[in-house]
Amino acid sequence: MLNALGVTIIFLIIIFIEVPGLIKKKKIKEVVAFFILVAIGYTLNLLVAFDIKITATNKIIEMLIKPIEKIWGK
């Protein structure tokens, strides 16, 4: 439980450092992309903090990239 609290605090610090500057510059697309990536990272870190086994992320990325690779070629 303490691990989850530590992960949450670290992610909140990162958000409070990065987001105000992006909002000030009116970079809404970047804010949305930032929150999507932070949500993915936060979720994966919480799973690790609770000792839940997850599939290697590189396998998931490979699975998502293969169809694109077939379309564009290598």
C-alpha positions as CSV (number, residue, x, y, z in Angstrom):
1,M,0.0,0.0,0.0
2,L,2.9,2.3,0.8
3,N,4.3,1.7,-2.7
4,A,1.0,2.8,-4.3
5,L,1.1,6.0,-2.2
6,G,4.7,6.7,-3.3
7,V,3.8,6.1,-7.0
8,T,0.8,8.4,-6.7
9,I,2.9,11.2,-5.0
10,I,5.6,11.0,-7.7
11,F,3.1,11.2,-10.5
12,L,1.3,14.1,-8.9
13,I,4.6,16.0,-8.6
14,I,5.3,15.4,-12.2
15,I,1.8,16.6,-13.2
16,F,2.0,19.7,-11.1
17,I,5.4,20.6,-12.6
18,E,4.6,19.9,-16.3
19,V,0.9,20.8,-16.8
20,P,0.8,24.5,-15.8
21,G,3.4,25.4,-18.3
22,L,1.6,23.6,-21.1
23,I,-1.8,25.2,-20.2
24,K,-0.1,28.6,-20.0
25,K,1.2,28.2,-23.5
26,K,-2.3,26.9,-24.6
27,K,-1.0,23.6,-25.8
28,I,-4.2,21.6,-25.3
29,K,-3.2,18.7,-27.6
30,E,0.0,18.3,-25.7
31,V,-1.9,18.3,-22.4
32,V,-4.2,15.6,-23.7
33,A,-1.3,13.5,-24.9
34,F,0.6,14.1,-21.7
35,F,-2.4,12.8,-19.6
36,I,-2.9,9.8,-21.8
37,L,0.8,8.8,-21.4
38,V,0.7,9.6,-17.7
39,A,-2.4,7.5,-17.2
40,I,-0.7,4.5,-19.0
41,G,2.4,4.9,-17.0
42,Y,0.5,5.3,-13.7
43,T,-1.5,2.2,-14.3
44,L,1.5,0.1,-15.2
45,N,3.4,1.4,-12.1
46,L,0.4,0.6,-9.8
47,L,0.2,-2.9,-11.2
48,V,3.9,-3.4,-10.4
49,A,3.4,-1.8,-7.0
50,F,0.7,-4.4,-6.2
51,D,2.9,-7.3,-7.6
52,I,0.4,-8.0,-10.4
53,K,2.1,-9.8,-13.3
54,I,1.7,-8.0,-16.6
55,T,2.6,-8.8,-20.2
56,A,5.9,-7.3,-21.2
57,T,5.0,-3.9,-22.7
58,N,7.3,-4.5,-25.7
59,K,5.1,-7.4,-26.7
60,I,2.0,-5.2,-26.6
61,I,3.8,-2.5,-28.7
62,E,4.9,-5.1,-31.2
63,M,1.4,-6.4,-31.5
64,L,0.1,-2.8,-32.2
65,I,3.0,-1.9,-34.6
66,K,2.8,-5.1,-36.8
67,P,-0.3,-4.0,-38.8
68,I,1.1,-0.6,-39.4
69,E,4.4,-2.2,-40.5
70,K,2.5,-4.3,-43.1
71,I,0.8,-1.2,-44.5
72,W,3.9,0.9,-44.8
73,G,6.5,-1.8,-45.3
74,K,9.7,-2.1,-43.4
